[in-house]
Amino acid sequence: MGQETWAIGVDLGGTKVEVAVVDAGGKILQRLKQPTHVETGPERIMAAIAGMVRQLQDRGPQTPPAGVGVGVAGQVNAATGVVRFAPNLNWREVPLQDRLQTALTLPVVVTNDVRAATWGEWRHGAGQGAQDLICLFIGTGIGGGVVSGGRMLEGCTNTAGELGHITTDLNGPPCTCGHRGCLEALAGGWAIARRAREAIRDAPAAGKAFLQAAGLKEPVAPEDVNARVVAAAARAHDPLARILVDEVARALIAGTVSLVNAFNPCRLILGGGVMQGLPELTERIEAGIRGAALNAAIEGLEVLPARLKGDAGVVGAATLAIRSFAP
């Protein structure tokens, strides 16, 4: 395949591990995916990742990879690549970078999964060419990344980008972080599911129509009511679903107005499963920002949907490896 620069990107989450060969242009050349099997523990998961990387090395270009980038759903020590805490993996103080480097004899860089996705969108997606941007990913949870002056913000202890935990309602519902009224507790996928279950319980007749609109047949287990079901019912113009979506839109507008005022980005990029299920939210959020943010903060602002979708994590992790290790 010639003397091209390439790297291997790893997207490590609580349900799946994806590993991909990515070239310097952000193109995925090969990929592997398998369940994470959290119950097997960190040693076996790291061994599985190493095995997947070796398989892809054999299929990749003839030149050696620049290195391996890993995005993990957790807090990472930037200097050591130790995963300090990853709740979905049940990991604490796991030396992921050192273990993979030893197993693979390749340089490895580890970062938070949402920051990896921000790298992907910045370099190869909707953020290409911008020097000041915010990526906000609204999925089961809410996270993001901030690029300011052409530099990815890391923060004092490498936790910059916890955008889902800005407070949007002082009297709002409890969040998984232990506080109340976080953006994630109002607009994250788990919060949308919680609110939908409450609404069905409180208004049985409307709830029955909602479930029918979503294509669900009763009896329905509570865990079957999730953000995807709300999106399906909203697309069918169910009144209760539209109320729920309106609540989500108001919360996201409040949160993004604060972010735009604080960071003055040229681009606000919106991604994640909730946005993919309800793409009309992008226009609603933009209109809300333009109606409520400071005039000076929105003069050069573009609000865009994320472009890479589910590939952002592996593309961004590999991009970070190329940036970190390529000559």
N, C-alpha and C positions, 0 to 999 in steps of 0.2 A: 504493500500500500504506500510505498514511498517513505520519505524521511519526515513525515508530519509529526507535529507535537500533539500528544494525546494524554489522557489521564483516565483513571477509573473513579467513578463517583458512587458512593454508597448512601442510600436513604434508609436509615434504621428507625423503624417505628414499632409500636406495641403490637401490631397485627401482621406486618409484613416487612421483609428486607428486600430492597431492590438494589441491584448492582449493575452498572452500565459502563461501557467504553464510550468516551465522549472526546471528540476532537476539539481543536482550538477554536473552531467556529461554533461550538455548542451543539454539533450534530451527534446524535446517538448512533453508534455503529453496531453495537451488540448490547444485549441486556439479559439479565437473569432475575427471576423473582421467586421468592418462596415465603411461606409463613414464618413468623419470628420464633414461635414456640417459646414464649416467655418462661413457661414453667420449667424449662430445661436449665435455666440459669445462665449467667454471663459467660462462663468458660465455653460452653457448647455453642452459644450464639456467636461468640467471637471466632471459634473454630469454623463454624459454618460460613461466616463472612469471608474468612481467609480462603476457604475452599472455593467459594464462588469467584473471588478475585483471581485465583489461579486458573480457573476454567476460562475466564475472559482474557487473561493474559495470552493464553494459547491461541485464542481466536482473533486477537487484536493485531494492529500493525506490527511489522517486523522490528521496528525500533522499540526500545524499552519505554514504558510509560513514564511520564514526569513524576508520578506519584499517585497516591490514593487520597481522596477527600471523603470524609464521612460526615453526614449530617445526622444528628441523633436528637430524638425528642426529649431533651433534658438540659440541665445546666452543665456547662463545660468549663474547666480551668483552661484558659487560653494558652498558658505557658507550658503545661504538661500534657494536655489532651486527656486528662482524667475526667470521666463523667461523674460529676459531684452528686447529682440526683436526677433520676429519670423515672418519674412515677409510673408511667405506662409499662416500663420494663422491670420495675421494682429493683432498680440499680442504685447503689450508693457507693461513691468512691471507687469506681471501676477504671483501671488504667488502660483504657481502650487503645489509645495511641501507641503506647509502648508494646502492648501485646501484639497488635497487628504489625507493627514495624519489625518485631522479632520474628514473627511467623512468616512474613512475606519478603523480608530484606528489601523493602521499598520505603521511601519516605511517606509518612502519613500525617495528615492534618485533620483535626476533629473540630467541629463547630456545632452549634445548635441547628436543628433541622429547618427552622423558619428563616434563620439567617442564611443558611445554604440556599433556600428557595429564593431569597432576596438577591443573592449573588447571581442566580440563574436569570431572574427577570431583568436585573440591572444590565448584565453583560450580553444576554442573548434573547431577551424577551421584550416586554413593553417599555422597559426602562433604558433601552439602548441609546447611548449618546447623552443621557442626562447626568448632571453632576450633583443634583439635589433632588432626592425623591424619597417617598415613603411607600413601602409595600405593606399592605394590611391583608392578612390571610384569615378569612372567617370560615372556619370549619367546625369540628366538634368543639374546639377551643378557639381562641383568637390570639394571634401573635403577629409579629412583623419585624421589619428591619428599616433602618433609617440611613440613607446616604446623604452626607452633607459635605459640600465642597469637594466632591469626588472621593470621599473616604467613608467606608462603612463604619458607623459608630459602634463601639464595643462597650463603652462605659468603664467605670472604675474597676468593677469586678466581673466584666465580660457578660453582663446580663442586660445590656441595652436592647430594646426591642420588645419588652414585655408590654406591648401596647394594649393588650386585652385587659390589663389591670389598671388602666386609668379610670378614675371614678367619674361616672356620668350621672349618678343619682345617689345622693347622700342617704336617702331613705329606701334605696332599692333592695332587691332580693339578695340573699347571701350568695357569696361566690365560693368556689372550691379553695381559694387562697386563704379563706378565713375572714375576709372583709365583706362589705356590702356595696352593692351598686356599681360593681366593675362593669365595663363594657361587655366583657365575656359573659357575665351573669345575666345580661339582658339580651344579647344578640348572638352568643355562641350556640352551636348546634345543640349541646346538652341543655342549655337554658331554653331554647325554643321548644325542645321536646317537653321539658318540665312545664312550661307555660301552657302548651297545648293540652297536656293531661289534666292540668287544673281546670282549663276552660271546658273540657269535655265533662268533667265531674260536676262542675258548677251549673252547667246548662245542658242537661241530658238530651233534649230535643235537638238543639243546635249541634251538639256533639255527634248525634246519630247521623245527621245530614252531612256533617264534616267527614265522617268516616266513609260514608257512601261516596262522597265526591272524590275522596282519595283512592277509591277502589278497594277498600278493606271491608271484609264481611265480619259481622259480629258472631260470636264474642271475640273481642280484640284484647290481647294482653297489653298491659301498660308499656312494656318495652318495645312493642310494635309501633308505637306512636313516636315518631322522631321528626327531625327537620325535613327529611325527604318527603314524608307524608304530608307535612304542612305545605311544602312547595307544590306537591301534586294537587292537593285540594285547592290551593290558591289559583293554580292554572285552570281548574274547573270552575272558578269564580264562586267558590263557597264563601258566604258572608263571614263566618267565624274565622276561616283561614285568612281572609283579607284583613280582618282586625288584627290578627297575630302578626301578619307581615307588616302592617302599618306600625305596630309597636317596635318591631325590629328596625324598621327604617328610621324611626325617630331616634332610637338609641344610637344607631350607626352615624346618623347626621350629627348628633351631639358630640360623639367621640371624635369624628373626623374633623369637625370644626375646631376642636381644641388642638388636634395634631397639626392642622394647617396653620393655625395662628402661632403655634409654638415653633414650628420648624420651617415654615415658608418654602415648601417644596415646589419644584417646577412640575413634578408629576406625582399624583397619588394613584397607586396601582392596587386594584382590589381583586383578590383571588380567594381560593378555598371553596370547599364543597357547597357552602350556603350560597355563595355568589353564583356558582355554576348552576345551582338549582333555581335561583331567583335572579336571573341576569338583569331584569328591569330595575333592580336595586341600584345599579351603577348610576343610571340617569337620575333617580330620585335622590341619591346621596349628593351627586354633583349639584343639583338644583338647591338642595338644602344648604350646602356649603356656600354657594354663591349668594344665598339669601341671608346668611348669618355670620359668616367669617369676616374678618377685617378686610376692607377693600384693598389695602396694600398687599395683603397676603395672597390674594387670589388673582392678581393682575396677570401673572404668567402661568397660572395653574392649569394643568390638564388632568382630568380624572379618567382613568383608563382601566378596562378589564385586564387581568393578567393574561399573558399569551401562552405560557408554557404548560399551564394546568398541572397535571400530575407528574410531568417530567421536570418541573422546576427544581426539585430536591436533588436528583442525581446530576442534572446538568450543572447546578450551582456548586455542588460539592466537588465535582471534577474541575470546574472553572477555578475554584479556590486552590485546588492542588496545583494546577498549571501556573497560576499566579505565584504560588508559594515556592515551587520547586523547579520550574522550567528555566533553562539557562537563558 
